Amino acid sequence: MLRDSDQAKKYVARLERKYNKGKALGIFAHNLGRAVYFMLKNKEAFDMQRFFAQ
């Protein structure tokens, strides 16, 4: 996701300013995993706007 999405890169860069790079990637992975869980649970498609509206 980080390779293709400019929005994801900006989100992780914002996290990196607050935390270090490893912690920022961990937070991003956790949020992405949580999003996938609820997508599968609710049988919905991934909504990029909703994911980055945090």
C-alpha positions as CSV (number, residue, x, y, z in Angstrom):
1,M,0.0,0.0,0.0
2,L,2.8,2.4,0.8
3,R,4.4,1.8,-2.6
4,D,1.4,2.9,-4.6
5,S,-0.7,5.3,-2.5
6,D,0.4,8.9,-2.0
7,Q,-2.2,9.3,0.7
8,A,-0.7,6.4,2.7
9,K,2.8,7.9,2.3
10,K,1.6,11.2,3.7
11,Y,-0.2,9.5,6.6
12,V,2.9,7.5,7.5
13,A,5.1,10.6,7.2
14,R,2.8,12.4,9.6
15,L,3.1,9.6,12.0
16,E,6.9,9.6,11.6
17,R,7.1,13.2,12.7
18,K,5.4,12.2,16.0
19,Y,7.0,8.8,16.4
20,N,10.1,7.2,14.8
21,K,9.9,5.3,11.5
22,G,9.5,1.8,13.0
23,K,6.7,2.8,15.4
24,A,4.9,4.7,12.6
25,L,4.9,1.6,10.4
26,G,3.7,-0.5,13.3
27,I,0.8,2.0,13.9
28,F,0.0,2.0,10.2
29,A,0.0,-1.8,10.1
30,H,-2.2,-2.1,13.1
31,N,-4.8,0.4,11.7
32,L,-4.7,-1.4,8.3
33,G,-5.2,-4.8,10.0
34,R,-8.1,-3.4,12.0
35,A,-9.7,-2.0,8.9
36,V,-9.3,-5.4,7.1
37,Y,-11.0,-7.2,10.1
38,F,-14.0,-4.9,10.0
39,M,-14.2,-5.1,6.2
40,L,-14.4,-8.9,6.4
41,K,-16.8,-8.8,9.3
42,N,-19.2,-6.3,7.7
43,K,-18.7,-7.6,4.1
44,E,-17.8,-4.2,2.8
45,A,-15.2,-3.0,0.3
46,F,-12.2,-1.0,1.4
47,D,-12.9,2.7,1.5
48,M,-9.7,4.7,1.3
49,Q,-11.4,8.0,2.2
50,R,-12.9,6.5,5.4
51,F,-9.5,4.9,6.3
52,F,-7.6,8.1,6.1
53,A,-10.3,10.3,7.7
54,Q,-8.7,9.7,11.2
